[in-house]
Amino acid sequence: MTKVYPNAANAKIATAYEPERLKLSGSDQEDATVLTVWKKSLLLNCNGFTVFDNKGNLVFRVDNYLAGHKGEIVLMDACGKPLLTIRRKRLSLGDNWVVYDGETAVNPLFCVRKNVSILNNNKCLAHVTSANNGKGASKYYDNKNAMLYQVEGSYGQRCCAVYDNKRRRVAEIKRKEAAVGGVALGVDVFRLIVQPEIDTSVAMAFVILLDQMYGTSSFPRRSI
């Protein structure tokens, strides 16, 4: 696969979307992983995401054909290996999603529910709970049906934080500025900052889900 910015032949793309090269302040952030998320597929006629590390190497990708019929979203690594599959949960009240390991359709890892409370004083966007099946949930979590994470903020403004059940901030979505001139990029390019307490693929799954819940994505949305 041809590499895209900044290890790319296209200098314009490399300049516009150079991955973040910053030193995070605070001892609790020294080990954080900073990814650049580009809301664009590498393939033609696709919606998706392309994610780079701070050296410009491709880390994750999401490619969904506009004319496809799959009711699922697959998060892949740089080589196209499926890491997580996200499916909308059918016959449920509200906006509910289930995340599976690889391309499996059994033993879900965890569930994500859009927050629809009218008393949304803390700007809660979504709740993440472990799946009902303890076997599937055991890869990441021990207690089934437990509240694992809560996502707060504004996805439209690309200003979100993910908190675990101990109220630790384990991931953040932030606006990104261009490396030259400090000009703010559009909402289609932003930073994903992930702490060691959470897997980077799980954090990226939350980004995909927030885009489905609060974005303008046209990914296929057939329920499972």
Secondary structure in CASP SS format (residue, H / E / C, confidence):
PFRMAT SS
TARGET T0000
AUTHOR 0000-0000-0000
METHOD secondary structure of the structure
MODEL  1
M C 1.00
T C 1.00
K C 1.00
V C 1.00
Y C 1.00
P C 1.00
N C 1.00
A C 1.00
A C 1.00
N C 1.00
A H 1.00
K H 1.00
I H 1.00
A H 1.00
T H 1.00
A H 1.00
Y C 1.00
E C 1.00
P C 1.00
E C 1.00
R C 1.00
L C 1.00
K C 1.00
L C 1.00
S C 1.00
G C 1.00
S H 1.00
D H 1.00
Q H 1.00
E C 1.00
D C 1.00
A C 1.00
T E 1.00
V E 1.00
L E 1.00
T E 1.00
V E 1.00
W E 1.00
K C 1.00
K C 1.00
S C 1.00
L C 1.00
L C 1.00
L C 1.00
N C 1.00
C E 1.00
N E 1.00
G E 1.00
F E 1.00
T E 1.00
V E 1.00
F E 1.00
D C 1.00
N C 1.00
K C 1.00
G C 1.00
N C 1.00
L E 1.00
V E 1.00
F E 1.00
R E 1.00
V E 1.00
D E 1.00
N E 1.00
Y E 1.00
L C 1.00
A C 1.00
G C 1.00
H C 1.00
K C 1.00
G C 1.00
E E 1.00
I E 1.00
V E 1.00
L E 1.00
M E 1.00
D E 1.00
A C 1.00
C C 1.00
G C 1.00
K C 1.00
P E 1.00
L E 1.00
L E 1.00
T E 1.00
I E 1.00
R E 1.00
R E 1.00
K C 1.00
R C 1.00
L C 1.00
S C 1.00
L C 1.00
G C 1.00
D C 1.00
N E 1.00
W E 1.00
V E 1.00
V E 1.00
Y E 1.00
D E 1.00
G C 1.00
E C 1.00
T C 1.00
A C 1.00
V C 1.00
N C 1.00
P C 1.00
L C 1.00
F E 1.00
C E 1.00
V E 1.00
R E 1.00
K E 1.00
N C 1.00
V C 1.00
S C 1.00
I C 1.00
L C 1.00
N C 1.00
N C 1.00
N C 1.00
K C 1.00
C E 1.00
L E 1.00
A E 1.00
H E 1.00
V E 1.00
T E 1.00
S E 1.00
A C 1.00
N C 1.00
N C 1.00
G H 1.00
K H 1.00
G H 1.00
A H 1.00
S C 1.00
K C 1.00
Y C 1.00
Y C 1.00
D C 1.00
N C 1.00
K C 1.00
N C 1.00
A C 1.00
M E 1.00
L E 1.00
Y E 1.00
Q E 1.00
V E 1.00
E E 1.00
G E 1.00
S E 1.00
Y C 1.00
G C 1.00
Q C 1.00
R C 1.00
C E 1.00
C E 1.00
A E 1.00
V E 1.00
Y E 1.00
D E 1.00
N C 1.00
K C 1.00
R C 1.00
R C 1.00
R E 1.00
V E 1.00
A E 1.00
E E 1.00
I E 1.00
K E 1.00
R E 1.00
K C 1.00
E E 1.00
A C 1.00
A C 1.00
V C 1.00
G C 1.00
G C 1.00
V C 1.00
A E 1.00
L C 1.00
G C 1.00
V C 1.00
D C 1.00
V E 1.00
F E 1.00
R E 1.00
L E 1.00
I E 1.00
V E 1.00
Q C 1.00
P C 1.00
E C 1.00
I C 1.00
D C 1.00
T H 1.00
S H 1.00
V H 1.00
A H 1.00
M H 1.00
A H 1.00
F H 1.00
V H 1.00
I H 1.00
L H 1.00
L H 1.00
D H 1.00
Q H 1.00
M H 1.00
Y H 1.00
G C 1.00
T C 1.00
S C 1.00
S C 1.00
F C 1.00
P C 1.00
R C 1.00
R C 1.00
S C 1.00
I C 1.00
END
